[in-house]
Every structure is written in structure tokens, then in C-alpha cells.
């Protein structure tokens, strides 16, 4: 029974900490574009890369 004196405040603190992190993530815009990240993973990145000079398709071959 004595351990509940310690465990209940710890559980309340961790719950409030998780709630605070969730509210911070909402306010900072973490959930604004849920589909964008999924499409960026599938994108090759070659559509608008004509002027590049990198290794992947930037240099034109004769």
C-alpha cells in the first residue's frame, strides 16, 4: 500500500508529460500534412531536377 503513494504521483506526472507533448505537437503543426510525407517517400525526385549538377541525372550526356 505504501508503494501506491509513490506510483500514483509518478503515473500522474508521466500522463501530464505525455499530454503536454501531444498538445505541443498539435500546436507546432506536426499533424498538418499527414499525406505529404507518405508521398515524399515514394517520389523519385527527378521531376524538377533538370538544372542540377549532382550525381543523379544532373549532367547531360552528349
PDB file as gemmi writes it, atoms N, CA and C in Angstrom:
CRYST1    1.000    1.000    1.000  90.00  90.00  90.00 P 1                      
ATOM      1  N   UNK A   1       0.817  -1.189   0.000  1.00  0.00           N  
ATOM      2  CA  UNK A   1       0.000   0.000   0.000  1.00  0.00           C  
ATOM      3  C   UNK A   1       0.869   1.265   0.000  1.00  0.00           C  
ATOM      4  N   UNK A   2       2.029   1.156   0.604  1.00  0.00           N  
ATOM      5  CA  UNK A   2       2.923   2.309   0.646  1.00  0.00           C  
ATOM      6  C   UNK A   2       3.486   2.653  -0.731  1.00  0.00           C  
ATOM      7  N   UNK A   3       3.586   1.663  -1.589  1.00  0.00           N  
ATOM      8  CA  UNK A   3       4.120   1.935  -2.924  1.00  0.00           C  
ATOM      9  C   UNK A   3       3.147   2.750  -3.772  1.00  0.00           C  
ATOM     10  N   UNK A   4       1.859   2.664  -3.469  1.00  0.00           N  
ATOM     11  CA  UNK A   4       0.887   3.464  -4.213  1.00  0.00           C  
ATOM     12  C   UNK A   4       1.079   4.960  -3.972  1.00  0.00           C  
ATOM     13  N   UNK A   5       1.625   5.304  -2.818  1.00  0.00           N  
ATOM     14  CA  UNK A   5       1.904   6.708  -2.513  1.00  0.00           C  
ATOM     15  C   UNK A   5       2.927   7.264  -3.498  1.00  0.00           C  
ATOM     16  N   UNK A   6       3.834   6.415  -3.963  1.00  0.00           N  
ATOM     17  CA  UNK A   6       4.853   6.834  -4.922  1.00  0.00           C  
ATOM     18  C   UNK A   6       4.393   6.637  -6.362  1.00  0.00           C  
ATOM     19  N   UNK A   7       3.679   5.558  -6.629  1.00  0.00           N  
ATOM     20  CA  UNK A   7       3.327   5.221  -8.002  1.00  0.00           C  
ATOM     21  C   UNK A   7       2.248   6.118  -8.585  1.00  0.00           C  
ATOM     22  N   UNK A   8       1.284   6.524  -7.784  1.00  0.00           N  
ATOM     23  CA  UNK A   8       0.200   7.365  -8.298  1.00  0.00           C  
ATOM     24  C   UNK A   8       0.714   8.738  -8.736  1.00  0.00           C  
ATOM     25  N   UNK A   9       1.535   9.450  -7.961  1.00  0.00           N  
ATOM     26  CA  UNK A   9       2.069  10.728  -8.462  1.00  0.00           C  
ATOM     27  C   UNK A   9       2.980  10.571  -9.675  1.00  0.00           C  
ATOM     28  N   UNK A  10       3.738   9.489  -9.713  1.00  0.00           N  
ATOM     29  CA  UNK A  10       4.599   9.244 -10.880  1.00  0.00           C  
ATOM     30  C   UNK A  10       3.749   9.008 -12.118  1.00  0.00           C  
ATOM     31  N   UNK A  11       2.678   8.232 -11.979  1.00  0.00           N  
ATOM     32  CA  UNK A  11       1.794   7.971 -13.116  1.00  0.00           C  
ATOM     33  C   UNK A  11       1.094   9.248 -13.567  1.00  0.00           C  
ATOM     34  N   UNK A  12       0.659  10.069 -12.623  1.00  0.00           N  
ATOM     35  CA  UNK A  12       0.026  11.342 -12.979  1.00  0.00           C  
ATOM     36  C   UNK A  12       1.009  12.279 -13.663  1.00  0.00           C  
ATOM     37  N   UNK A  13       2.242  12.318 -13.179  1.00  0.00           N  
ATOM     38  CA  UNK A  13       3.264  13.150 -13.795  1.00  0.00           C  
ATOM     39  C   UNK A  13       3.558  12.701 -15.223  1.00  0.00           C  
ATOM     40  N   UNK A  14       3.720  11.395 -15.426  1.00  0.00           N  
ATOM     41  CA  UNK A  14       4.003  10.889 -16.772  1.00  0.00           C  
ATOM     42  C   UNK A  14       2.820  11.103 -17.707  1.00  0.00           C  
ATOM     43  N   UNK A  15       1.604  10.976 -17.191  1.00  0.00           N  
ATOM     44  CA  UNK A  15       0.427  11.247 -18.001  1.00  0.00           C  
ATOM     45  C   UNK A  15       0.348  12.698 -18.420  1.00  0.00           C  
ATOM     46  N   UNK A  16       0.621  13.607 -17.487  1.00  0.00           N  
ATOM     47  CA  UNK A  16       0.629  15.037 -17.816  1.00  0.00           C  
ATOM     48  C   UNK A  16       1.765  15.375 -18.778  1.00  0.00           C  
ATOM     49  N   UNK A  17       2.894  14.721 -18.619  1.00  0.00           N  
ATOM     50  CA  UNK A  17       4.011  14.931 -19.534  1.00  0.00           C  
ATOM     51  C   UNK A  17       3.653  14.478 -20.954  1.00  0.00           C  
ATOM     52  N   UNK A  18       3.009  13.334 -21.081  1.00  0.00           N  
ATOM     53  CA  UNK A  18       2.565  12.857 -22.389  1.00  0.00           C  
ATOM     54  C   UNK A  18       1.510  13.753 -23.005  1.00  0.00           C  
ATOM     55  N   UNK A  19       0.582  14.233 -22.188  1.00  0.00           N  
ATOM     56  CA  UNK A  19      -0.434  15.159 -22.670  1.00  0.00           C  
ATOM     57  C   UNK A  19       0.191  16.464 -23.133  1.00  0.00           C  
ATOM     58  N   UNK A  20       1.162  16.947 -22.387  1.00  0.00           N  
ATOM     59  CA  UNK A  20       1.870  18.163 -22.783  1.00  0.00           C  
ATOM     60  C   UNK A  20       2.618  17.991 -24.095  1.00  0.00           C  
ATOM     61  N   UNK A  21       3.256  16.840 -24.283  1.00  0.00           N  
ATOM     62  CA  UNK A  21       3.961  16.577 -25.541  1.00  0.00           C  
ATOM     63  C   UNK A  21       2.985  16.486 -26.709  1.00  0.00           C  
ATOM     64  N   UNK A  22       1.827  15.888 -26.470  1.00  0.00           N  
ATOM     65  CA  UNK A  22       0.818  15.790 -27.520  1.00  0.00           C  
ATOM     66  C   UNK A  22       0.280  17.166 -27.888  1.00  0.00           C  
ATOM     67  N   UNK A  23      -0.020  17.989 -26.889  1.00  0.00           N  
ATOM     68  CA  UNK A  23      -0.517  19.334 -27.171  1.00  0.00           C  
ATOM     69  C   UNK A  23       0.537  20.187 -27.864  1.00  0.00           C  
ATOM     70  N   UNK A  24       1.798  20.035 -27.491  1.00  0.00           N  
ATOM     71  CA  UNK A  24       2.875  20.754 -28.169  1.00  0.00           C  
ATOM     72  C   UNK A  24       2.968  20.341 -29.631  1.00  0.00           C  
ATOM     73  N   UNK A  25       2.825  19.041 -29.905  1.00  0.00           N  
ATOM     74  CA  UNK A  25       2.925  18.574 -31.290  1.00  0.00           C  
ATOM     75  C   UNK A  25       1.768  19.088 -32.136  1.00  0.00           C  
ATOM     76  N   UNK A  26       0.601  19.240 -31.546  1.00  0.00           N  
ATOM     77  CA  UNK A  26      -0.530  19.805 -32.284  1.00  0.00           C  
ATOM     78  C   UNK A  26      -0.284  21.274 -32.576  1.00  0.00           C  
ATOM     79  N   UNK A  27       0.178  22.026 -31.582  1.00  0.00           N  
ATOM     80  CA  UNK A  27       0.412  23.463 -31.761  1.00  0.00           C  
ATOM     81  C   UNK A  27       1.541  23.756 -32.726  1.00  0.00           C  
ATOM     82  N   UNK A  28       2.537  22.886 -32.816  1.00  0.00           N  
ATOM     83  CA  UNK A  28       3.672  23.141 -33.698  1.00  0.00           C  
ATOM     84  C   UNK A  28       3.435  22.638 -35.114  1.00  0.00           C  
ATOM     85  N   UNK A  29       2.270  22.052 -35.389  1.00  0.00           N  
ATOM     86  CA  UNK A  29       1.923  21.678 -36.755  1.00  0.00           C  
ATOM     87  C   UNK A  29       2.411  20.318 -37.193  1.00  0.00           C  
ATOM     88  N   UNK A  30       2.642  19.416 -36.282  1.00  0.00           N  
ATOM     89  CA  UNK A  30       3.132  18.091 -36.650  1.00  0.00           C  
ATOM     90  C   UNK A  30       2.091  17.261 -37.396  1.00  0.00           C  
ATOM     91  N   UNK A  31       0.830  17.578 -37.233  1.00  0.00           N  
ATOM     92  CA  UNK A  31      -0.238  16.797 -37.858  1.00  0.00           C  
ATOM     93  C   UNK A  31      -0.901  17.540 -39.013  1.00  0.00           C  
ATOM     94  N   UNK A  32      -0.251  18.559 -39.550  1.00  0.00           N  
ATOM     95  CA  UNK A  32      -0.851  19.351 -40.624  1.00  0.00           C  
ATOM     96  C   UNK A  32      -0.901  18.592 -41.948  1.00  0.00           C  
ATOM     97  N   UNK A  33       0.190  17.957 -42.334  1.00  0.00           N  
ATOM     98  CA  UNK A  33       0.282  17.309 -43.642  1.00  0.00           C  
ATOM     99  C   UNK A  33       0.603  15.833 -43.445  1.00  0.00           C  
ATOM    100  N   UNK A  34      -0.413  15.034 -43.213  1.00  0.00           N  
ATOM    101  CA  UNK A  34      -0.184  13.618 -42.943  1.00  0.00           C  
ATOM    102  C   UNK A  34       0.125  12.838 -44.214  1.00  0.00           C  
ATOM    103  N   UNK A  35      -0.451  13.235 -45.346  1.00  0.00           N  
ATOM    104  CA  UNK A  35      -0.226  12.506 -46.588  1.00  0.00           C  
ATOM    105  C   UNK A  35       1.046  12.948 -47.308  1.00  0.00           C  
ATOM    106  N   UNK A  36       1.536  14.122 -47.014  1.00  0.00           N  
ATOM    107  CA  UNK A  36       2.709  14.645 -47.719  1.00  0.00           C  
ATOM    108  C   UNK A  36       3.947  13.795 -47.512  1.00  0.00           C  
ATOM    109  N   UNK A  37       4.188  13.370 -46.298  1.00  0.00           N  
ATOM    110  CA  UNK A  37       5.374  12.563 -46.014  1.00  0.00           C  
ATOM    111  C   UNK A  37       5.289  11.210 -46.711  1.00  0.00           C  
ATOM    112  N   UNK A  38       4.102  10.656 -46.780  1.00  0.00           N  
ATOM    113  CA  UNK A  38       3.949   9.360 -47.452  1.00  0.00           C  
ATOM    114  C   UNK A  38       4.237   9.494 -48.950  1.00  0.00           C  
ATOM    115  N   UNK A  39       3.816  10.594 -49.558  1.00  0.00           N  
ATOM    116  CA  UNK A  39       4.097  10.789 -50.980  1.00  0.00           C  
ATOM    117  C   UNK A  39       5.550  11.160 -51.228  1.00  0.00           C  
ATOM    118  N   UNK A  40       6.191  11.863 -50.304  1.00  0.00           N  
ATOM    119  CA  UNK A  40       7.604  12.219 -50.485  1.00  0.00           C  
ATOM    120  C   UNK A  40       8.493  10.983 -50.428  1.00  0.00           C  
ATOM    121  N   UNK A  41       8.094   9.975 -49.682  1.00  0.00           N  
ATOM    122  CA  UNK A  41       8.883   8.744 -49.635  1.00  0.00           C  
ATOM    123  C   UNK A  41       8.862   8.051 -50.996  1.00  0.00           C  
ATOM    124  N   UNK A  42       7.714   8.094 -51.670  1.00  0.00           N  
ATOM    125  CA  UNK A  42       7.569   7.409 -52.940  1.00  0.00           C  
ATOM    126  C   UNK A  42       8.087   8.224 -54.128  1.00  0.00           C  
ATOM    127  N   UNK A  43       8.330   9.518 -53.935  1.00  0.00           N  
ATOM    128  CA  UNK A  43       8.773  10.380 -55.017  1.00  0.00           C  
ATOM    129  C   UNK A  43      10.240  10.105 -55.350  1.00  0.00           C  
ATOM    130  N   UNK A  44      10.540  10.032 -56.656  1.00  0.00           N  
ATOM    131  CA  UNK A  44      11.912   9.804 -57.087  1.00  0.00           C  
ATOM    132  C   UNK A  44      12.764  11.059 -56.964  1.00  0.00           C  
ATOM    133  N   UNK A  45      12.150  12.213 -57.092  1.00  0.00           N  
ATOM    134  CA  UNK A  45      12.898  13.458 -57.020  1.00  0.00           C  
ATOM    135  C   UNK A  45      13.516  13.859 -58.331  1.00  0.00           C  
ATOM    136  N   UNK A  46      13.152  13.227 -59.448  1.00  0.00           N  
ATOM    137  CA  UNK A  46      13.747  13.525 -60.741  1.00  0.00           C  
ATOM    138  C   UNK A  46      12.881  14.434 -61.601  1.00  0.00           C  
ATOM    139  N   UNK A  47      11.683  14.769 -61.165  1.00  0.00           N  
ATOM    140  CA  UNK A  47      10.770  15.549 -61.988  1.00  0.00           C  
ATOM    141  C   UNK A  47      11.260  16.982 -62.187  1.00  0.00           C  
ATOM    142  N   UNK A  48      11.732  17.650 -61.167  1.00  0.00           N  
ATOM    143  CA  UNK A  48      12.159  19.034 -61.287  1.00  0.00           C  
ATOM    144  C   UNK A  48      13.648  19.191 -61.117  1.00  0.00           C  
ATOM    145  N   UNK A  49      14.430  18.243 -61.562  1.00  0.00           N  
ATOM    146  CA  UNK A  49      15.858  18.233 -61.306  1.00  0.00           C  
ATOM    147  C   UNK A  49      16.655  18.427 -62.591  1.00  0.00           C  
ATOM    148  N   UNK A  50      16.184  19.300 -63.499  1.00  0.00           N  
ATOM    149  CA  UNK A  50      16.859  19.480 -64.782  1.00  0.00           C  
ATOM    150  C   UNK A  50      18.102  20.350 -64.672  1.00  0.00           C  
ATOM    151  N   UNK A  51      18.147  21.293 -63.752  1.00  0.00           N  
ATOM    152  CA  UNK A  51      19.253  22.233 -63.669  1.00  0.00           C  
ATOM    153  C   UNK A  51      20.327  21.791 -62.691  1.00  0.00           C  
ATOM    154  N   UNK A  52      20.223  20.636 -62.150  1.00  0.00           N  
ATOM    155  CA  UNK A  52      21.153  20.195 -61.113  1.00  0.00           C  
ATOM    156  C   UNK A  52      22.543  19.938 -61.643  1.00  0.00           C  
ATOM    157  N   UNK A  53      23.441  19.623 -60.805  1.00  0.00           N  
ATOM    158  CA  UNK A  53      24.798  19.293 -61.189  1.00  0.00           C  
ATOM    159  C   UNK A  53      25.296  18.141 -60.349  1.00  0.00           C  
ATOM    160  N   UNK A  54      24.394  17.462 -59.754  1.00  0.00           N  
ATOM    161  CA  UNK A  54      24.756  16.376 -58.855  1.00  0.00           C  
ATOM    162  C   UNK A  54      25.011  15.079 -59.587  1.00  0.00           C  
ATOM    163  N   UNK A  55      25.141  14.047 -58.846  1.00  0.00           N  
ATOM    164  CA  UNK A  55      25.446  12.730 -59.374  1.00  0.00           C  
ATOM    165  C   UNK A  55      24.225  12.124 -60.058  1.00  0.00           C  
ATOM    166  N   UNK A  56      23.028  12.390 -59.557  1.00  0.00           N  
ATOM    167  CA  UNK A  56      21.825  11.722 -60.046  1.00  0.00           C  
ATOM    168  C   UNK A  56      21.165  12.511 -61.166  1.00  0.00           C  
ATOM    169  N   UNK A  57      21.584  12.365 -62.371  1.00  0.00           N  
ATOM    170  CA  UNK A  57      20.860  12.871 -63.524  1.00  0.00           C  
ATOM    171  C   UNK A  57      20.998  14.354 -63.781  1.00  0.00           C  
ATOM    172  N   UNK A  58      21.890  15.060 -63.122  1.00  0.00           N  
ATOM    173  CA  UNK A  58      22.031  16.488 -63.337  1.00  0.00           C  
ATOM    174  C   UNK A  58      22.833  16.815 -64.588  1.00  0.00           C  
ATOM    175  N   UNK A  59      23.848  16.045 -64.863  1.00  0.00           N  
ATOM    176  CA  UNK A  59      24.704  16.319 -66.016  1.00  0.00           C  
ATOM    177  C   UNK A  59      24.100  15.686 -67.267  1.00  0.00           C  
ATOM    178  N   UNK A  60      24.109  16.471 -68.366  1.00  0.00           N  
ATOM    179  CA  UNK A  60      23.566  15.952 -69.627  1.00  0.00           C  
ATOM    180  C   UNK A  60      24.682  15.288 -70.420  1.00  0.00           C  
ATOM    181  N   UNK A  61      24.328  14.164 -70.969  1.00  0.00           N  
ATOM    182  CA  UNK A  61      25.325  13.421 -71.758  1.00  0.00           C  
ATOM    183  C   UNK A  61      25.045  13.603 -73.230  1.00  0.00           C  
ATOM    184  N   UNK A  62      26.093  13.772 -73.961  1.00  0.00           N  
ATOM    185  CA  UNK A  62      26.067  14.136 -75.331  1.00  0.00           C  
ATOM    186  C   UNK A  62      25.497  13.324 -76.340  1.00  0.00           C  
TER     187      UNK A  62                                                      
END                                                                             
